[in-house]
Amino acid sequence: MKEIYRKRGRSVRWENGHVIRVNESGVAIENDERFVCHPDPELASAAASLMDVGRVASIAHAIQRQIPNGIRIERLIVSEGEAEHTFRDKSWRDTTQRIHLALARAHTRVLIDLGDFEIDEIASIADALARAEENEGAAPARLRLAGNVAAALLPSLVSVAPPNVLLSQHAGGIDGKGEAIEAAAGLWPNWYRPSYRVRPMRAPFNLAARCDVSQIDATRPIAIALLAPPEELTLRVLVLDGERVYPATVRVTRIDAIAEGGRWYPYGAGTIGAEIML
């Protein structure tokens, strides 16, 4: 059956001091096994107005002011966008905010990805990096994962979650075929479409994890930031253990507790990062 998806949108991005404005429009057509896509000039003309750079520039400058001396900003991208979508007889609109930040000191680099413009946690990560040891230390036997680290781990748990962990999709938003994203567990009913150039795929949205225990032992060391993207269940992280800060490699073999609540992060089709205790 032939299905046609149309998208038009605009975005503004502050990237390492340069401003990039983008108008995007396109059509994707699925017909059984065949998938084709192409830009749409008519949609482009309807989305020709440009977004204001003021907010993204203000956030970028606020982040720069939080970074202490001795820490390099290797990459800073702050973006904001809005888009209109049409699929079959459904039309909907969404907005996005994203921050990608790479900070470095000597040979240690931390990666921070946010799905909103709340930047308070950046300062504490940057301050810890300024005090970090250069040599990698042994991973603690017991460890907490901060919400931003836990959020990056969740997509890897979809296929290999420990038996005491339940992964579920939180309700909220519209998927890539115009359907409401409902609460679900186990089987993922919604379609993820990261771009009109990519065929939609089944994926969990607003992915969250929980287990029977939600009480977190705040005395354990904590992994406060990623040093590299996760490789399945292996994480390279920056560990804060009392006054000591050091890089370490952690293999997730069990989960003792998962805190309630959490913040949305832009991993996959979105994950809810709540603190995890290993």
Residue pairs with C-beta under 8 A, 6 or more apart in sequence:
1 31
1 32
2 29
2 30
2 31
3 29
3 30
3 31
3 87
3 88
4 27
4 28
4 29
4 87
4 88
5 27
5 28
5 29
5 30
5 85
5 86
5 87
5 176
5 177
5 193
5 196
5 200
6 25
6 26
6 27
6 28
6 40
6 43
6 85
6 86
6 87
6 196
7 24
7 25
7 26
7 27
7 28
7 43
7 83
7 84
7 85
7 86
7 196
8 23
8 24
8 25
8 26
8 40
8 43
8 44
8 46
8 47
8 83
8 84
9 23
9 24
9 25
9 47
9 81
9 82
9 83
9 84
10 21
10 22
10 23
10 24
10 47
10 49
10 50
10 51
10 81
10 82
10 83
11 21
11 22
11 24
11 51
11 79
11 80
11 81
11 82
11 96
12 19
12 20
12 21
12 22
12 50
12 51
12 52
12 53
12 56
12 79
12 80
12 81
13 19
13 20
13 21
13 22
13 56
13 77
13 78
13 79
14 53
14 56
14 57
14 59
14 60
14 76
14 77
14 78
14 79
15 75
15 76
15 77
16 73
16 75
16 76
16 77
19 53
19 56
19 57
21 50
21 51
21 53
22 81
23 44
23 47
23 48
23 50
24 44
24 47
24 83
25 39
25 40
25 41
25 42
25 43
25 44
25 46
25 47
26 37
26 38
26 39
26 40
26 43
26 196
26 197
27 37
27 38
27 39
27 40
27 43
27 196
28 35
28 36
28 37
28 196
28 197
28 199
29 35
29 36
29 37
30 199
35 199
37 196
37 197
47 84
51 80
51 81
51 82
55 80
55 117
56 78
56 79
56 80
57 78
59 78
59 99
59 117
59 119
60 76
60 78
62 119
63 76
63 78
63 99
63 101
63 119
63 122
64 73
64 76
66 119
66 122
66 123
66 126
67 73
67 103
67 126
68 126
68 127
68 130
69 130
70 105
70 130
71 103
71 104
71 105
71 126
71 129
71 130
72 103
72 104
72 105
73 101
73 102
73 103
74 102
74 103
74 104
74 109
75 100
75 101
75 102
76 100
76 101
76 102
77 98
77 99
77 100
77 101
78 98
78 99
78 117
79 96
79 97
79 98
79 99
80 95
80 96
80 97
80 98
81 95
81 96
82 93
82 94
82 95
82 96
83 93
83 94
83 95
83 96
84 91
84 92
84 93
85 91
85 92
85 93
85 94
85 174
85 178
87 176
87 177
87 178
88 177
88 178
90 177
90 178
90 179
91 178
92 174
92 178
94 173
94 174
96 115
97 115
97 116
97 117
98 113
98 114
98 115
98 266
99 112
99 113
99 114
99 116
99 117
99 119
100 111
100 112
100 113
101 111
101 112
101 113
101 114
101 122
102 109
102 110
102 111
102 112
103 109
103 110
103 112
103 125
103 126
103 129
104 110
105 129
105 130
105 132
106 134
107 134
108 129
108 132
108 134
108 227
108 238
108 247
109 227
110 125
110 129
110 225
110 226
110 227
110 238
111 225
111 226
111 227
111 228
111 229
112 121
112 122
112 125
112 148
112 225
112 226
113 148
113 152
113 265
113 266
113 267
114 148
114 265
114 266
115 264
115 265
115 266
115 270
116 264
118 263
121 148
124 224
125 224
125 225
125 238
128 224
128 225
128 238
128 240
128 245
129 225
129 238
129 245
131 245
132 238
132 245
132 246
132 247
133 244
133 245
133 246
133 247
135 246
135 247
136 246
136 247
136 248
136 249
137 239
137 246
137 247
137 248
138 248
139 239
139 248
139 249
139 250
139 251
140 220
140 221
140 239
140 241
140 248
142 217
142 220
142 221
142 256
142 277
142 278
143 220
143 221
143 222
143 223
143 239
143 250
143 277
143 278
144 216
144 217
144 218
144 220
144 221
144 222
144 223
144 275
144 276
144 277
144 278
145 153
145 222
145 223
145 235
145 237
145 275
145 276
145 277
145 278
146 222
146 223
146 224
146 225
146 273
146 275
147 262
147 263
147 265
147 273
147 274
147 275
148 224
148 225
148 226
148 263
148 265
148 273
149 223
149 224
149 225
149 226
149 235
149 237
149 273
150 209
150 258
150 262
150 273
150 274
150 275
150 276
151 262
151 263
151 265
151 267
151 271
151 272
151 273
152 226
152 229
152 230
152 235
152 265
152 267
152 271
152 273
153 230
153 233
153 235
153 252
153 276
154 167
154 207
154 208
154 209
154 267
154 268
154 271
154 272
154 273
155 207
155 267
155 268
155 271
156 230
156 232
156 233
157 165
157 167
157 209
157 233
158 167
158 204
158 207
160 232
160 233
161 167
161 209
162 254
162 255
164 211
164 212
164 255
165 209
165 210
165 211
165 255
165 258
166 185
166 209
166 210
166 211
167 185
167 186
167 204
167 207
167 208
167 209
168 183
168 184
168 185
168 204
168 207
168 208
168 209
168 210
169 181
169 182
169 183
169 184
169 185
169 188
169 190
169 204
169 205
169 206
169 207
169 208
170 181
170 183
170 205
170 206
170 207
170 208
170 272
171 180
171 181
171 182
171 183
171 206
172 181
172 205
172 206
173 180
173 181
173 205
173 206
174 180
174 181
175 181
175 190
175 191
175 192
175 193
175 205
176 190
176 191
176 192
176 193
176 200
177 190
177 191
177 193
177 200
179 189
179 190
179 191
181 190
181 205
181 206
182 189
182 190
184 190
184 204
188 202
188 203
188 204
188 205
189 202
190 202
190 203
190 204
190 205
190 269
191 200
191 201
191 202
191 203
192 200
192 201
192 202
192 203
192 205
192 268
192 269
193 200
203 268
203 269
204 268
204 269
205 269
205 270
206 264
206 269
206 270
206 271
206 272
207 268
207 269
207 270
207 271
207 272
208 262
208 271
208 272
208 274
209 255
209 258
209 274
209 276
210 258
210 260
211 255
211 257
211 258
213 256
213 257
213 258
213 277
214 257
214 258
214 259
214 260
215 257
216 257
216 259
216 275
216 277
217 257
217 277
220 277
221 239
221 240
221 241
221 242
222 239
222 240
222 241
223 235
223 237
223 238
223 239
223 240
223 248
223 250
224 237
224 238
224 239
224 240
225 237
225 238
226 235
226 236
226 237
226 238
227 236
227 237
227 238
227 247
228 236
233 251
233 252
233 253
234 249
234 250
234 251
234 252
235 249
235 250
235 251
235 252
236 247
236 248
236 249
236 250
237 247
237 248
237 249
237 250
238 245
238 246
238 247
239 245
239 246
239 247
239 248
250 278
252 278
253 278
254 278
255 276
255 277
255 278
256 277
256 278
257 276
257 277
258 274
258 275
258 276
258 277
259 274
259 275
259 276
260 274
261 274
262 272
262 273
262 274
263 272
263 273
263 274
264 270
264 271
264 272
264 273
265 271
265 272
265 273
